[in-house]
Amino acid sequence: MKKVIKFASLVHRLRNGDHYEFYREIIKLFLRFEDKLGDLLKLLLTLKTIFQKEDDIFKRSARAAETPEVNAVNEQRMGVFKRIKLFIDAAHYDKIPANVAAAQALDFVLNNYKSIPSTSLTQASALIVNLVQDLRLPKYATHIATLGLTDAVDDLEAANEALEEILYERELSQGDAQREGNMKTARPNTDTAGIHLADGLNAFYLVAKISGNTAAMEAYGALIDGANSIVLYYEKKYAHIGGGGTPSKPEEDDDDDEPTDLTPSFAIASQVVTNGSTMYVTLTNPDAAADLFAEAVGATLVLLFDPEAGVTAFDLFPITGLELSQEGGTEKPIGLKVGPQANSTFDVPTYNAGPCAAWVEKDDIVLARLTGAFYPGSITEGRKK
């Protein structure tokens, strides 16, 4: 069957720049088919939203990489400072009395700032600001002009401001990195969304094939071919870089190409429907899900239904609370309270559709995966087909 080549291990070893370009090309490809995606558009929008954070981080890092090195700019600044000092030192031995007088007056100023070359970058910046202010005092104006140092003082101020700007940008960049994370933290979320999109495309193609929908097969097939072209390009590029090998073929289905996924996974023990509107998803091992329970309220339960069961929708359901049990007079969370999707109802399940892709996400971050049997027959009423 035509399907997207598995690319989990590939994107794991891509360098940051190529990782960024890989997903940028994937998103551009899918956007060309935007009007034919149907419910698959939800998966694309999820990837776009998550990728935006990687985009911001990558571009910020690129700007930082383009910034001149601090040492180089500081050397330029110190070079101007030394030039001023040398001019003043040399003027002490001049035959022209006015030049000697100027050197003596300006020497008095410079002596207050002789520690500039040996102090820290930021301290030197502050001292140079004060030095420039002193050299521009009216009482020194004539001496500066006599020795022809007006341009040199301007150059010193400009070099100092250039270095201060670099130091400021670095502080902002470090602060942004702490708040937004870095490529190491952003890439796994992008990969998860990208793999879900590829899995969804494969599922939609299979449904189109089973149902004999030729037009949908052609559209999804073209998307699969385009995605595989991108995957093969990067596999070829990395064939001899960082654990290469030969590129995969589109027909191959290598189960060893699965990602190392650190996202916690919890099995479903049971589901209970109450009043046709609220579903309780009970976990097999709730004691291990403390972190999930702490973040779950306000999150979203995401289901990508098994196409072989005849249900192909990708749906989002709000998690409105926790299923609680009483133990020794205290309440203990054992599952998730899932509210209905708009225009959708929970009825007594009519059949077991078997496993499907399911996860809990919040603020574009996958908190946990859920494994086990869901019952899409109980929540399909009113769903957009």
Wavefront OBJ file of the C-alpha trace (Angstrom):
o trace
v 0.000 0.000 0.000
v 1.175 3.511 -0.778
v 2.253 5.227 2.443
v 4.599 7.869 3.805
v 8.041 6.464 4.547
v 8.682 6.322 8.267
v 10.964 9.223 9.137
v 11.188 9.178 12.931
v 14.826 8.084 13.096
v 15.731 10.442 10.231
v 14.441 13.619 11.888
v 16.077 12.563 15.146
v 19.538 12.831 13.581
v 18.959 15.902 11.396
v 20.939 18.991 12.300
v 18.846 21.884 13.571
v 18.894 23.751 10.272
v 17.859 20.702 8.263
v 15.242 19.736 10.852
v 13.738 23.196 10.491
v 13.813 23.029 6.656
v 12.389 19.480 6.608
v 9.206 20.490 8.411
v 8.976 23.812 6.602
v 8.912 21.876 3.305
v 6.386 19.351 4.656
v 4.029 22.138 5.753
v 4.386 23.939 2.395
v 3.554 20.676 0.610
v 0.385 20.083 2.622
v -0.721 23.695 2.227
v -0.773 23.196 -1.555
v -3.478 20.564 -0.980
v -5.275 22.533 1.754
v -8.664 22.494 0.004
v -8.549 18.679 -0.296
v -7.439 17.740 3.210
v -10.824 17.531 4.926
v -10.470 16.476 8.568
v -6.757 15.944 7.931
v -6.496 19.746 8.057
v -6.757 19.552 11.860
v -3.529 17.551 12.012
v -1.826 20.034 9.698
v -2.932 22.973 11.840
v -1.619 21.193 14.924
v 1.775 20.737 13.264
v 1.828 24.374 12.108
v 1.032 25.621 15.607
v 3.696 23.466 17.265
v 6.267 24.192 14.547
v 5.813 27.935 15.103
v 7.706 27.631 18.401
v 10.586 25.847 16.673
v 10.482 28.523 13.971
v 10.788 31.297 16.557
v 13.624 29.556 18.389
v 15.519 28.681 15.214
v 15.332 32.216 13.825
v 16.394 33.663 17.160
v 19.381 31.308 17.189
v 20.221 32.271 13.611
v 20.231 35.953 14.544
v 22.540 35.205 17.458
v 24.875 33.264 15.162
v 25.086 36.244 12.799
v 26.077 38.621 15.610
v 29.777 39.630 15.547
v 31.859 38.033 18.223
v 32.079 40.037 21.409
v 35.860 39.721 21.535
v 36.264 41.149 18.035
v 34.096 44.176 18.793
v 35.811 44.687 22.133
v 39.218 44.635 20.414
v 37.967 47.333 18.073
v 36.797 49.387 21.038
v 40.074 48.935 22.896
v 41.954 49.843 19.725
v 40.254 53.257 19.651
v 40.924 53.749 23.362
v 44.636 52.963 22.881
v 44.821 55.273 19.872
v 43.538 58.186 21.963
v 46.004 57.382 24.736
v 48.945 57.126 22.302
v 48.075 60.471 20.730
v 48.043 62.101 24.159
v 51.276 60.361 25.254
v 53.057 61.460 22.073
v 51.881 65.064 22.445
v 53.851 65.361 25.696
v 57.027 65.420 23.556
v 55.719 67.807 20.909
v 57.598 71.031 20.106
v 54.350 72.993 20.028
v 53.475 74.269 23.541
v 49.724 74.124 22.879
v 49.969 70.434 22.117
v 51.942 69.762 25.291
v 49.374 71.699 27.343
v 46.550 69.723 25.738
v 48.312 66.442 26.512
v 48.803 67.391 30.145
v 45.149 68.389 30.567
v 43.783 65.264 28.855
v 46.249 63.035 30.694
v 44.575 64.116 33.893
v 41.256 62.821 32.518
v 42.660 59.523 31.245
v 44.349 58.734 34.554
v 40.871 58.324 36.065
v 40.126 55.563 33.543
v 43.403 53.670 33.295
v 41.694 50.462 34.523
v 39.525 50.183 31.402
v 41.743 47.617 29.553
v 41.865 45.257 32.544
v 38.277 45.382 33.783
v 35.218 43.332 32.737
v 33.361 44.053 29.508
v 30.334 45.563 31.204
v 32.405 47.572 33.685
v 34.588 48.846 30.833
v 31.452 49.916 28.963
v 30.292 52.002 31.916
v 33.738 53.581 32.348
v 33.968 54.460 28.648
v 30.568 56.157 28.784
v 31.891 58.357 31.592
v 35.211 58.929 29.814
v 33.485 60.156 26.650
v 31.310 62.471 28.711
v 34.405 63.913 30.447
v 36.327 64.396 27.197
v 33.381 66.332 25.786
v 33.211 68.772 28.685
v 33.574 72.393 27.474
v 36.831 72.839 29.396
v 38.464 70.096 27.322
v 36.969 71.025 23.950
v 39.934 73.133 22.873
v 42.455 70.455 23.911
v 40.553 67.750 22.002
v 40.473 69.943 18.908
v 44.166 70.862 19.266
v 45.228 67.217 19.181
v 42.691 66.337 16.469
v 40.903 63.781 18.651
v 37.279 64.782 17.947
v 36.714 61.901 15.503
v 38.551 59.476 17.787
v 36.213 60.303 20.706
v 33.224 59.784 18.391
v 34.694 56.447 17.260
v 35.185 55.355 20.864
v 31.576 56.141 21.692
v 30.308 54.292 18.597
v 32.417 51.182 19.296
v 31.270 51.147 22.910
v 27.611 51.404 21.896
v 28.080 48.577 19.364
v 29.447 46.278 22.051
v 26.733 47.245 24.523
v 24.117 46.398 21.879
v 25.632 42.937 21.372
v 25.742 42.296 25.114
v 22.133 43.457 25.417
v 21.000 41.181 22.570
v 22.754 38.255 24.198
v 20.996 38.934 27.480
v 17.662 39.043 25.667
v 18.506 35.852 23.790
v 19.416 34.044 26.998
v 16.206 35.253 28.615
v 14.163 34.175 25.601
v 15.854 30.790 25.630
v 14.954 30.270 29.278
v 11.342 31.272 28.648
v 10.796 29.597 25.294
v 13.142 26.637 25.509
v 15.599 25.679 22.796
v 15.727 23.471 19.737
v 16.395 20.443 21.918
v 13.079 20.916 23.707
v 11.107 22.107 20.664
v 12.097 19.423 18.158
v 10.434 16.400 19.852
v 7.065 18.180 19.908
v 7.397 19.023 16.221
v 8.346 15.408 15.490
v 5.315 14.083 17.366
v 2.957 16.347 15.421
v 4.704 15.515 12.133
v 4.450 11.764 12.706
v 0.763 12.107 13.616
v 0.201 14.004 10.373
v 1.957 11.303 8.339
v 0.011 8.549 10.126
v -3.224 10.429 9.498
v -2.413 10.802 5.786
v -1.713 7.069 5.519
v -5.019 6.308 7.239
v -7.004 8.640 5.011
v -5.426 7.141 1.890
v -6.350 3.645 3.078
v -9.966 4.669 3.677
v -10.146 6.276 0.229
v -8.793 3.075 -1.275
v -11.225 0.858 0.627
v -14.192 3.037 -0.252
v -13.164 3.380 -3.887
v -12.929 7.175 -3.714
v -10.633 7.703 -6.697
v -10.443 11.502 -6.394
v -9.411 11.306 -2.725
v -6.902 8.558 -3.524
v -5.291 10.746 -6.170
v -5.047 13.745 -3.836
v -3.742 11.782 -0.857
v -1.472 9.750 -3.139
v 0.099 12.909 -4.549
v 0.659 14.142 -0.998
v 2.299 10.851 -0.040
v 4.565 10.996 -3.100
v 5.544 14.583 -2.270
v 6.254 13.743 1.373
v 8.337 10.729 0.363
v 10.373 12.884 -2.018
v 11.240 15.176 0.901
v 12.081 12.236 3.182
v 14.251 10.572 0.531
v 16.119 13.804 -0.159
v 17.140 14.146 3.496
v 17.847 10.426 3.874
v 20.210 10.668 0.894
v 21.800 13.815 2.323
v 22.389 12.067 5.659
v 23.317 8.676 4.226
v 26.956 9.329 5.154
v 26.408 11.782 7.994
v 25.630 10.738 11.529
v 24.424 7.171 11.108
v 23.273 7.044 7.520
v 22.798 3.918 5.496
v 20.914 3.648 2.234
v 17.709 5.625 1.692
v 14.437 3.852 2.357
v 12.026 2.905 -0.375
v 8.416 4.091 -0.208
v 7.193 0.486 -0.102
v 9.269 -0.425 2.929
v 7.628 -0.622 6.335
v 10.480 -0.895 8.835
v 9.121 -1.236 12.344
v 12.614 -0.605 13.737
v 12.344 3.018 12.568
v 10.252 4.072 15.528
v 11.262 7.136 17.579
v 12.545 7.057 21.088
v 9.494 8.607 22.670
v 9.804 9.765 26.274
v 6.140 10.795 26.466
v 4.442 8.701 29.188
v 1.840 6.200 28.047
v -1.118 4.930 30.088
v -3.479 2.062 29.355
v -7.231 2.488 29.536
v -9.003 0.204 31.983
v -12.596 1.117 31.153
v -14.945 3.790 29.881
v -18.246 4.723 31.465
v -20.883 6.878 29.794
v -23.058 9.007 32.079
v -26.297 10.723 31.050
v -25.348 10.527 27.399
v -22.954 13.448 27.744
v -19.927 12.785 29.956
v -17.461 9.938 29.492
v -15.080 8.746 32.195
v -11.851 7.256 30.869
v -10.399 5.141 33.685
v -6.691 4.278 33.654
v -5.258 0.840 34.379
v -2.491 2.234 36.593
v -3.645 5.623 37.922
v -0.917 5.708 40.598
v 1.663 6.285 37.868
v -0.307 9.143 36.312
v 0.109 11.800 39.011
v 1.794 14.256 36.640
v -0.885 13.730 34.014
v -3.713 14.323 36.482
v -2.038 17.524 37.687
v -2.095 18.974 34.149
v -5.067 17.248 32.533
v -7.950 19.560 33.498
v -8.324 22.060 30.695
v -6.362 19.823 28.338
v -7.747 18.011 25.303
v -8.284 14.343 24.543
v -7.323 13.765 20.899
v -8.566 10.724 18.999
v -7.527 9.584 15.522
v -9.925 6.738 14.885
v -9.050 3.426 13.293
v -10.060 3.625 9.617
v -10.475 -0.146 9.360
v -13.364 0.163 11.830
v -15.141 2.497 9.460
v -14.505 5.643 11.510
v -11.992 8.066 10.043
v -12.550 11.316 11.933
v -9.924 13.135 13.928
v -11.680 14.655 16.935
v -10.887 16.804 19.951
v -12.687 16.473 23.274
v -12.206 18.749 26.307
v -11.079 17.187 29.588
v -13.335 18.882 32.106
v -12.302 17.123 35.299
v -11.015 13.951 36.908
v -12.755 10.709 37.744
v -12.373 10.258 41.508
v -12.654 7.298 43.852
v -12.960 7.259 47.640
v -10.118 5.662 49.584
v -10.089 5.925 53.344
v -12.153 9.084 53.331
v -9.966 10.779 50.725
v -10.570 11.228 47.029
v -8.099 9.714 44.591
v -7.967 10.473 40.841
v -8.255 7.328 38.722
v -9.240 8.652 35.319
v -10.296 11.547 33.107
v -13.702 13.166 32.879
v -14.244 13.960 29.205
v -16.931 16.374 28.133
v -18.694 16.021 24.794
v -17.520 17.619 21.619
v -19.838 20.292 20.238
v -22.727 18.636 18.361
v -21.611 15.215 19.510
v -23.086 12.839 22.104
v -21.883 9.909 24.176
v -24.209 6.931 23.944
v -23.838 3.352 25.114
v -21.161 1.881 22.827
v -22.578 -0.180 19.991
v -19.307 -1.839 19.046
v -15.652 -1.935 19.951
v -13.644 -0.229 17.223
v -10.368 -1.461 18.632
v -7.149 0.514 19.164
v -6.752 4.008 17.802
v -4.247 6.820 18.167
v -5.098 8.768 21.317
v -3.242 11.344 23.353
v -3.731 14.178 25.835
v -2.336 17.571 24.873
v -2.283 21.012 26.452
v -0.822 24.229 25.071
v 0.479 22.258 22.066
v 2.403 19.862 24.315
v 1.597 16.141 24.386
v 1.219 15.261 28.060
v 0.592 11.536 27.641
v -0.526 8.874 25.215
v -3.478 6.606 25.939
v -3.550 3.022 24.749
v -6.443 0.601 24.625
v -9.839 0.343 22.962
v -11.960 3.422 22.379
v -15.550 3.246 21.201
v -16.034 5.703 18.353
v -19.480 4.244 17.754
v -20.572 6.006 20.934
v -19.484 9.479 19.883
v -19.977 9.700 16.128
v -23.497 11.109 16.203
v -23.447 14.688 14.977
v -19.810 14.564 13.920
v -18.982 16.152 10.599
v -18.358 13.317 8.148
l 1 2 3 4 5 6 7 8 9 10 11 12 13 14 15 16 17 18 19 20 21 22 23 24 25 26 27 28 29 30 31 32 33 34 35 36 37 38 39 40 41 42 43 44 45 46 47 48 49 50 51 52 53 54 55 56 57 58 59 60 61 62 63 64 65 66 67 68 69 70 71 72 73 74 75 76 77 78 79 80 81 82 83 84 85 86 87 88 89 90 91 92 93 94 95 96 97 98 99 100 101 102 103 104 105 106 107 108 109 110 111 112 113 114 115 116 117 118 119 120 121 122 123 124 125 126 127 128 129 130 131 132 133 134 135 136 137 138 139 140 141 142 143 144 145 146 147 148 149 150 151 152 153 154 155 156 157 158 159 160 161 162 163 164 165 166 167 168 169 170 171 172 173 174 175 176 177 178 179 180 181 182 183 184 185 186 187 188 189 190 191 192 193 194 195 196 197 198 199 200 201 202 203 204 205 206 207 208 209 210 211 212 213 214 215 216 217 218 219 220 221 222 223 224 225 226 227 228 229 230 231 232 233 234 235 236 237 238 239 240 241 242 243 244 245 246 247 248 249 250 251 252 253 254 255 256 257 258 259 260 261 262 263 264 265 266 267 268 269 270 271 272 273 274 275 276 277 278 279 280 281 282 283 284 285 286 287 288 289 290 291 292 293 294 295 296 297 298 299 300 301 302 303 304 305 306 307 308 309 310 311 312 313 314 315 316 317 318 319 320 321 322 323 324 325 326 327 328 329 330 331 332 333 334 335 336 337 338 339 340 341 342 343 344 345 346 347 348 349 350 351 352 353 354 355 356 357 358 359 360 361 362 363 364 365 366 367 368 369 370 371 372 373 374 375 376 377 378 379 380 381 382 383 384 385
